[in-house]
Amino acid sequence: MSYFTDLAHQYIDGEWRAGSGSWDIIDFNPYDGEKLASITVATVGEVDQAYRAAERAQRAWADTNPYTRRLVFERALRIIEDRDQELTEAIIAELGGTRLKAAFELHLAKEFLREAMQLALRPEGRILPSPVDGKENRLYRVPVGVVGVISPFNFPFLLSIKSIAPALALGNAVVLKPHQNTPICGGTLVAKVFEDAGLPSGLLNVVVTDIAEIGDALLEHPVPKVISFTGSDKVGRHVATVCAANFKRVVLELGGNSALIVLDDADVDYAVDAAVFSRFVHQGQVCMAANRVLVDRTVEKEFTEKFVAKVKALKVGDPADPETHIGPLINSSQAEAVSALVETTVEAGARALVRGGTEGNLVAPTVLTGLPADSPVLSQEIFGPVALVVPFDGEEEAIRIANDTPYGLSGAVHTGDIERGVRIAQRIQTGMIHINDSTVHDEPIVPFGGEKHSGIGRLNGDSMVEAFTTQKWISIQHGRSGFPF
């Protein structure tokens, strides 16, 4: 596939070039192990070059009329629409994403580009009163300057664009580091789209590298003022610590352990459909996935039987096959970790209603129930196709179980009484929760983010303005101030 050979480079200051590190990142297809690309890593020096290029280009970009800036995003949108088939094949090959997943990711990427067009015009200034006679207070909303973006492997094209497009629309420049498992879809492919859309050189730079090569250079560099990171809470804690020490703002979109709650008055068949999608979309490699399915005991038997039957019907295999529901996990270490977690949990007393095997990076679905209350798996994120079915007695117990986790990203409540669902949702300690729907949702204008270990800050809509701009106070004394000395 030409994308992988053509884009296996660094992209710095508008130039495609090789990194100067001493080793290569090898990009593999997680389904069949095919080598897609080999990219020599960027060094600390190249990270510096990327940030300096961004710093130089940003000043003129910030002064560019926002109506002119938005034209870039209009063209980028058309490019994605025109190249839909090529982009779909790239997502399937590099991520192991199914065709359904690729369509979902590309749809959302286009929606976020549409929102970026509007964001270019969103920042507004204010004039505030003063207790001092003759004084005028002007409050300006200005770009932060340069934003560092670190994107994950699960939705790399979307989640890179989700931070990059708003940051650029608001007058900033960006340096992007994609995950080493998805350097093309999460990095250089995004750069190619914006280059072809006419984004001026230097405003978007992509460094394909690894912490083993650059350490914390991407975070500690003096140029970026904001770091937008999407990934695990373990790495997010480190990012936050380093950024705080260097007086940088962070937006952290981290892991989750979402609960989908099925109440006694729920539409069981519909709840089953929502739960299967919420847990198994993209092999469960989704931060919003429903790790835990909490079911009222009065409907537990009916729900569990139907849930298990639907899970058993999911097709595992080649993600390029339109009939496939479950493709491979991103790499062998993820597959091994998920398999080991299931083994340990069953040995500790859980009962497997469905026990999926592992073949290469393909991990078939597993459904566990009968978990001991102190089972560690109940409070952690499982980034794979493993569902935990947990019965409860009444609303209060459902709320307690749902909140018994260090995470708080998403969730769902299924009930025949919408206002009952809302009352329960208000008591769940999570940034987002959905009544009678799946746990997996993202919309361009609705604040997206988590509580507790699931993150800091919000993205989307007006939250993007808060994330990627700052406020500047300019006062004017129209008369003369009096001074005490």
C-alpha positions as CSV (number, residue, x, y, z in Angstrom):
1,M,0.0,0.0,0.0
2,S,1.6,3.2,-1.1
3,Y,0.6,5.2,1.9
4,F,3.0,3.1,4.1
5,T,6.0,3.4,1.8
6,D,5.4,7.0,0.8
7,L,4.8,8.3,4.3
8,A,7.4,6.4,6.3
9,H,9.3,9.7,7.2
10,Q,9.4,12.5,9.7
11,Y,7.5,15.6,8.7
12,I,9.3,18.8,9.9
13,D,8.9,22.3,8.7
14,G,7.1,21.2,5.6
15,E,9.8,18.7,4.6
16,W,9.5,14.9,4.4
17,R,12.8,13.5,5.7
18,A,14.4,10.5,7.4
19,G,15.0,10.6,11.1
20,S,18.6,10.6,12.3
21,G,18.2,8.2,15.2
22,S,20.2,4.9,15.3
23,W,17.2,2.5,15.1
24,D,13.9,2.1,13.3
25,I,10.3,1.8,14.4
26,I,8.8,-1.2,12.4
27,D,5.1,-0.8,11.6
28,F,3.3,-4.2,11.4
29,N,-0.1,-5.3,10.3
30,P,-1.5,-6.8,13.6
31,Y,-3.6,-9.3,11.8
32,D,-1.1,-11.0,9.4
33,G,2.2,-9.7,10.7
34,E,3.1,-8.0,7.3
35,K,5.7,-5.3,7.6
36,L,4.1,-2.1,6.5
37,A,6.8,0.4,7.0
38,S,10.2,1.1,8.6
39,I,10.8,4.6,10.1
40,T,14.0,5.8,11.5
41,V,13.2,7.5,14.8
42,A,13.4,11.2,15.4
43,T,16.1,12.4,17.9
44,V,15.9,15.1,20.5
45,G,17.5,17.4,18.0
46,E,14.7,16.8,15.5
47,V,12.1,17.4,18.2
48,D,13.7,20.7,18.8
49,Q,13.7,21.5,15.1
50,A,10.0,20.6,14.9
51,Y,9.1,22.9,17.8
52,R,11.2,25.7,16.5
53,A,9.6,25.4,13.1
54,A,6.2,25.5,14.7
55,E,7.1,28.6,16.8
56,R,8.3,30.5,13.7
57,A,5.2,29.6,11.6
58,Q,2.7,30.3,14.3
59,R,3.1,34.0,14.5
60,A,1.9,34.7,10.9
61,W,-0.8,32.1,11.2
62,A,-2.3,33.7,14.3
63,D,-2.5,37.0,12.4
64,T,-4.2,35.3,9.4
65,N,-7.9,36.1,9.0
66,P,-9.9,33.3,10.7
67,Y,-12.1,33.1,7.6
68,T,-8.9,32.3,5.6
69,R,-7.7,29.8,8.2
70,R,-11.0,27.9,7.9
71,L,-10.5,27.2,4.2
72,V,-7.8,24.7,5.1
73,F,-10.2,22.6,7.0
74,E,-12.8,22.8,4.2
75,R,-10.2,21.4,1.8
76,A,-9.0,18.7,4.4
77,L,-12.6,17.6,4.7
78,R,-13.0,17.2,0.9
79,I,-9.7,15.3,0.8
80,I,-10.8,12.8,3.4
81,E,-14.1,12.3,1.5
82,D,-12.3,11.8,-1.8
83,R,-9.8,9.3,-0.3
84,D,-12.3,7.4,1.8
85,Q,-11.4,4.0,0.4
86,E,-7.7,4.5,0.7
87,L,-8.0,5.7,4.3
88,T,-10.3,2.8,5.1
89,E,-7.7,0.3,3.9
90,A,-5.0,2.1,5.8
91,I,-7.0,1.8,9.1
92,I,-7.7,-1.9,8.5
93,A,-4.0,-2.6,7.7
94,E,-2.3,-0.7,10.5
95,L,-4.8,-0.9,13.3
96,G,-6.6,-4.2,12.6
97,G,-9.8,-2.2,12.6
98,T,-12.8,-3.7,11.0
99,R,-14.6,-2.0,8.1
100,L,-17.3,-0.9,10.5
101,K,-14.7,0.6,12.8
102,A,-12.9,2.4,10.0
103,A,-16.2,3.9,8.8
104,F,-17.0,5.1,12.3
105,E,-13.5,6.7,12.8
106,L,-13.6,8.5,9.4
107,H,-17.1,9.7,10.0
108,L,-16.1,11.3,13.3
109,A,-12.9,12.7,11.8
110,K,-15.0,14.6,9.2
111,E,-17.4,15.8,11.9
112,F,-14.5,17.3,13.9
113,L,-13.1,19.0,10.9
114,R,-16.6,20.6,10.3
115,E,-16.5,21.8,13.9
116,A,-12.9,23.2,13.4
117,M,-14.2,25.4,10.7
118,Q,-16.6,27.0,13.2
119,L,-14.0,27.1,16.0
120,A,-11.8,29.4,13.9
121,L,-14.5,32.1,14.4
122,R,-15.4,31.2,18.0
123,P,-12.9,33.2,20.2
124,E,-14.5,36.4,21.4
125,G,-13.1,39.3,23.4
126,R,-14.9,41.1,26.3
127,I,-14.9,44.6,27.7
128,L,-15.2,44.6,31.5
129,P,-16.0,47.5,33.8
130,S,-13.5,49.0,36.2
131,P,-13.8,50.6,39.6
132,V,-11.2,53.2,38.4
133,D,-12.6,56.2,36.6
134,G,-11.7,56.5,33.0
135,K,-10.3,53.0,32.7
136,E,-11.4,50.5,30.0
137,N,-10.6,46.8,30.5
138,R,-10.3,44.7,27.4
139,L,-10.1,40.9,27.6
140,Y,-8.6,39.2,24.6
141,R,-8.8,35.5,23.7
142,V,-5.5,34.6,22.0
143,P,-3.8,31.4,20.9
144,V,-1.4,29.7,23.3
145,G,1.2,29.5,20.6
146,V,2.4,25.9,20.1
147,V,0.6,22.7,21.2
148,G,2.2,19.3,21.6
149,V,-0.2,16.4,20.8
150,I,0.5,12.8,21.7
151,S,-2.1,10.4,20.2
152,P,-3.0,6.8,20.9
153,F,-3.1,3.6,18.8
154,N,-6.8,2.8,19.0
155,F,-8.4,5.7,17.0
156,P,-5.2,7.4,15.8
157,F,-6.5,9.2,12.7
158,L,-9.5,10.6,14.6
159,L,-7.8,11.4,17.9
160,S,-4.9,13.1,16.2
161,I,-7.3,15.3,14.2
162,K,-9.5,15.9,17.2
163,S,-6.7,17.9,18.9
164,I,-4.8,19.1,15.9
165,A,-7.7,20.7,13.9
166,P,-9.0,22.8,16.8
167,A,-5.5,23.9,17.8
168,L,-4.7,25.0,14.3
169,A,-8.2,26.6,13.8
170,L,-7.6,28.7,16.9
171,G,-4.3,30.1,15.5
172,N,-1.8,27.7,17.0
173,A,0.9,25.5,15.5
174,V,1.3,21.8,16.4
175,V,3.9,19.2,16.9
176,L,2.4,15.7,16.9
177,K,3.9,12.4,18.2
178,P,1.8,9.5,17.1
179,H,1.9,6.1,18.9
180,Q,4.7,3.9,17.7
181,N,2.2,1.2,16.7
182,T,0.3,3.6,14.4
183,P,2.8,6.1,13.0
184,I,1.1,6.4,9.6
185,C,-2.6,6.6,10.5
186,G,-2.0,8.6,13.6
187,G,0.8,10.8,12.3
188,T,2.2,11.2,8.8
189,L,-1.1,10.4,7.0
190,V,-2.7,13.3,9.0
191,A,0.2,15.5,7.9
192,K,-0.3,14.5,4.3
193,V,-4.0,15.5,4.4
194,F,-3.2,18.9,5.8
195,E,-0.3,19.4,3.5
196,D,-2.5,18.7,0.5
197,A,-5.1,21.0,2.0
198,G,-2.7,23.9,1.8
199,L,-1.7,24.3,5.4
200,P,1.4,26.5,5.4
201,S,4.7,24.8,6.2
202,G,5.8,24.5,9.8
203,L,2.3,24.7,11.3
204,L,2.0,20.9,11.7
205,N,5.1,18.8,12.3
206,V,5.1,15.0,13.0
207,V,7.9,13.3,14.9
208,V,7.8,9.5,14.8
209,T,9.9,8.5,17.8
210,D,9.9,6.8,21.2
211,I,10.6,7.7,24.8
212,A,13.6,5.3,24.6
213,E,15.2,7.8,22.1
214,I,14.0,11.2,23.3
215,G,13.1,10.8,27.0
216,D,10.8,13.6,28.1
217,A,12.1,16.1,25.5
218,L,8.6,16.4,23.9
219,L,7.2,17.5,27.2
220,E,10.1,19.5,28.7
221,H,10.8,21.6,25.6
222,P,10.3,25.3,26.3
223,V,8.2,26.1,23.2
224,P,4.9,24.2,23.7
225,K,2.5,25.8,26.2
226,V,-0.1,23.0,26.2
227,I,0.3,19.2,25.9
228,S,-2.8,17.3,24.7
229,F,-2.3,13.6,25.6
230,T,-4.6,10.6,25.0
231,G,-3.5,7.3,26.5
232,S,-3.2,5.3,29.7
233,D,-3.6,6.8,33.1
234,K,-0.1,5.5,34.0
235,V,1.6,7.5,31.3
236,G,-0.9,10.3,31.8
237,R,0.3,10.7,35.4
238,H,3.9,11.0,34.2
239,V,2.9,13.5,31.5
240,A,1.0,15.6,34.1
241,T,4.0,15.5,36.5
242,V,6.6,16.6,33.9
243,C,4.3,19.3,32.5
244,A,3.5,20.7,35.9
245,A,7.2,21.0,36.7
246,N,7.7,22.9,33.5
247,F,4.6,25.2,33.9
248,K,2.7,23.7,31.0
249,R,-1.0,23.1,30.8
250,V,-2.3,19.6,30.0
251,V,-5.4,18.1,28.6
252,L,-5.5,14.4,29.5
253,E,-7.9,12.0,28.0
254,L,-7.1,8.7,29.8
255,G,-8.5,5.3,30.5
256,G,-11.9,4.1,31.7
257,N,-13.7,1.3,33.4
258,S,-17.2,2.2,32.4
259,A,-20.3,0.5,33.7
260,L,-23.4,-0.2,31.7
261,I,-26.3,-0.6,34.1
262,V,-29.4,-2.6,33.2
263,L,-32.3,-1.8,35.6
264,D,-35.3,-4.1,36.3
265,D,-37.5,-2.1,34.0
266,A,-35.1,-2.0,31.0
267,D,-35.8,-3.2,27.5
268,V,-33.7,-6.3,27.8
269,D,-33.2,-7.1,24.1
270,Y,-32.2,-3.5,23.4
271,A,-29.9,-3.4,26.5
272,V,-28.2,-6.6,25.2
273,D,-27.5,-4.9,21.8
274,A,-26.1,-1.8,23.5
275,A,-24.0,-3.8,25.9
276,V,-22.4,-6.0,23.2
277,F,-21.5,-3.0,21.1
278,S,-20.3,-1.1,24.1
279,R,-17.9,-3.9,25.1
280,F,-16.7,-5.3,21.9
281,V,-16.5,-2.5,19.4
282,H,-12.9,-2.4,18.0
283,Q,-12.1,-5.5,20.1
284,G,-12.7,-3.6,23.3
285,Q,-9.8,-1.3,22.7
286,V,-11.8,1.8,23.5
287,C,-11.5,4.0,26.6
288,M,-15.3,4.4,26.8
289,A,-16.0,0.6,26.5
290,A,-18.3,-1.0,29.0
291,N,-15.9,-3.1,31.0
292,R,-18.6,-3.9,33.5
293,V,-22.2,-4.8,32.6
294,L,-24.2,-4.4,35.8
295,V,-27.6,-6.3,35.7
296,D,-30.5,-6.2,38.2
297,R,-31.0,-9.7,39.5
298,T,-34.7,-9.7,38.5
299,V,-33.6,-9.6,34.8
300,E,-30.2,-11.3,35.2
301,K,-31.1,-14.7,33.8
302,E,-32.9,-13.3,30.7
303,F,-30.2,-10.7,30.0
304,T,-27.3,-13.1,30.5
305,E,-28.7,-15.8,28.2
306,K,-29.3,-13.3,25.4
307,F,-26.0,-11.5,25.9
308,V,-24.0,-14.7,25.8
309,A,-25.9,-15.9,22.7
310,K,-25.1,-12.6,20.9
311,V,-21.5,-12.6,21.9
312,K,-21.1,-16.2,20.7
313,A,-22.4,-15.1,17.3
314,L,-19.7,-12.4,16.8
315,K,-17.3,-13.3,14.0
316,V,-13.6,-13.2,14.8
317,G,-11.1,-12.9,12.0
318,D,-9.7,-10.9,9.2
319,P,-10.7,-7.2,9.7
320,A,-10.8,-6.7,5.9
321,D,-13.7,-9.1,5.7
322,P,-16.9,-7.0,5.9
323,E,-18.5,-9.8,8.0
324,T,-15.9,-9.6,10.8
325,H,-16.9,-8.1,14.1
326,I,-13.7,-8.8,16.1
327,G,-10.3,-8.2,14.5
328,P,-6.8,-8.5,16.1
329,L,-5.5,-6.6,19.1
330,I,-2.8,-4.0,18.3
331,N,0.2,-6.2,19.1
332,S,1.2,-9.5,20.7
333,S,1.9,-8.0,24.2
334,Q,-1.7,-6.7,24.4
335,A,-3.0,-10.1,23.3
336,E,-0.9,-11.9,25.8
337,A,-1.8,-9.5,28.6
338,V,-5.6,-9.9,28.0
339,S,-5.3,-13.7,27.8
340,A,-3.3,-13.8,31.1
341,L,-5.8,-11.5,32.8
342,V,-8.6,-13.9,31.9
343,E,-6.6,-16.9,33.1
344,T,-5.8,-15.2,36.4
345,T,-9.4,-14.1,37.0
346,V,-10.9,-17.5,36.3
347,E,-8.3,-19.1,38.6
348,A,-9.4,-16.7,41.3
349,G,-13.0,-17.9,41.2
350,A,-14.8,-16.2,38.2
351,R,-17.0,-18.3,36.0
352,A,-16.5,-18.1,32.2
353,L,-19.8,-18.1,30.3
354,V,-17.9,-17.6,27.1
355,R,-14.2,-18.4,27.0
356,G,-12.4,-17.1,23.9
357,G,-9.1,-18.5,22.8
358,T,-6.1,-16.6,21.4
359,E,-4.5,-17.2,18.0
360,G,-1.8,-14.7,17.2
361,N,-3.2,-11.3,18.0
362,L,-6.8,-12.5,17.5
363,V,-8.4,-12.8,20.9
364,A,-12.0,-14.1,20.8
365,P,-14.6,-12.7,23.2
366,T,-14.8,-13.8,26.8
367,V,-17.7,-13.2,29.2
368,L,-17.0,-13.7,32.9
369,T,-19.5,-13.6,35.9
370,G,-19.5,-14.7,39.5
371,L,-16.5,-12.5,40.2
372,P,-15.5,-12.1,43.9
373,A,-16.3,-8.6,45.2
374,D,-12.6,-7.9,45.7
375,S,-11.5,-9.1,42.2
376,P,-8.9,-6.7,40.9
377,V,-10.3,-6.9,37.4
378,L,-13.5,-5.1,38.5
379,S,-11.7,-1.9,39.2
380,Q,-9.2,-1.8,36.2
381,E,-9.4,-1.1,32.5
382,I,-9.4,-4.1,30.2
383,F,-8.3,-3.1,26.8
384,G,-9.6,-6.2,25.0
385,P,-12.7,-8.3,24.3
386,V,-13.6,-9.3,27.8
387,A,-17.0,-8.5,29.4
388,L,-17.7,-8.7,33.1
389,V,-21.4,-9.4,34.0
390,V,-22.1,-8.3,37.6
391,P,-25.6,-8.8,39.2
392,F,-26.9,-6.2,41.7
393,D,-29.9,-5.8,44.0
394,G,-31.6,-2.4,43.6
395,E,-30.4,1.0,42.5
396,E,-28.2,1.8,45.5
397,E,-26.1,-1.3,45.0
398,A,-25.8,-0.5,41.3
399,I,-24.6,3.0,42.0
400,R,-22.1,1.7,44.6
401,I,-20.6,-0.9,42.3
402,A,-20.5,1.6,39.3
403,N,-18.5,4.1,41.5
404,D,-16.1,1.5,42.9
405,T,-13.3,2.2,40.5
406,P,-10.5,4.8,40.2
407,Y,-11.9,5.7,36.7
408,G,-14.8,7.9,35.7
409,L,-15.0,8.3,31.9
410,S,-18.3,7.1,30.5
411,G,-21.3,4.9,31.4
412,A,-24.9,4.0,30.5
413,V,-28.1,3.4,32.3
414,H,-30.9,1.3,30.7
415,T,-34.4,1.8,32.1
416,G,-38.0,2.2,31.0
417,D,-38.2,5.4,33.1
418,I,-36.0,8.1,31.6
419,E,-36.1,10.4,34.7
420,R,-35.2,7.5,36.9
421,G,-32.2,6.9,34.7
422,V,-31.2,10.5,34.9
423,R,-31.4,10.5,38.7
424,I,-29.1,7.5,38.8
425,A,-26.8,9.0,36.2
426,Q,-26.4,12.1,38.3
427,R,-24.9,10.0,41.1
428,I,-22.4,8.1,39.0
429,Q,-18.9,9.7,39.3
430,T,-18.1,10.0,35.6
431,G,-17.6,12.7,33.0
432,M,-20.1,11.3,30.6
433,I,-23.1,8.9,30.9
434,H,-25.9,8.0,28.5
435,I,-29.5,6.9,29.1
436,N,-30.7,4.0,27.0
437,D,-27.7,3.9,24.7
438,S,-24.1,2.6,24.5
439,T,-21.2,3.9,26.6
440,V,-19.3,4.8,23.4
441,H,-20.1,8.3,22.2
442,D,-18.2,11.3,21.0
443,E,-19.8,14.4,19.5
444,P,-18.0,17.6,18.2
445,I,-19.7,20.2,20.3
446,V,-20.3,18.3,23.6
447,P,-17.6,18.5,26.3
448,F,-15.7,15.2,26.3
449,G,-13.6,14.1,29.3
450,G,-13.4,12.1,32.5
451,E,-13.3,12.4,36.3
452,K,-10.9,10.7,38.7
453,H,-8.1,8.8,36.9
454,S,-9.8,9.2,33.6
455,G,-8.4,12.6,32.8
456,I,-8.0,16.3,33.3
457,G,-9.9,18.9,31.3
458,R,-12.3,18.6,28.4
459,L,-12.2,18.6,24.6
460,N,-14.9,19.4,22.0
461,G,-16.8,22.6,21.2
462,D,-16.2,25.6,23.5
463,S,-13.9,23.4,25.6
464,M,-11.4,23.5,22.7
465,V,-11.3,27.2,23.0
466,E,-10.5,26.9,26.7
467,A,-7.9,24.2,26.0
468,F,-6.0,25.9,23.2
469,T,-6.2,29.6,23.9
470,T,-5.4,31.9,26.8
471,Q,-6.8,35.2,28.0
472,K,-5.0,38.5,27.9
473,W,-6.0,41.6,29.8
474,I,-5.2,45.0,28.2
475,S,-6.4,48.0,30.2
476,I,-6.6,51.6,28.8
477,Q,-6.6,54.6,31.0
478,H,-8.5,57.3,29.1
479,G,-8.0,59.9,31.8
480,R,-5.2,60.2,34.2
481,S,-4.5,57.9,37.2
482,G,-3.5,59.3,40.5
483,F,-0.5,57.7,42.2
484,P,0.4,57.8,45.9
485,F,4.0,58.6,45.2
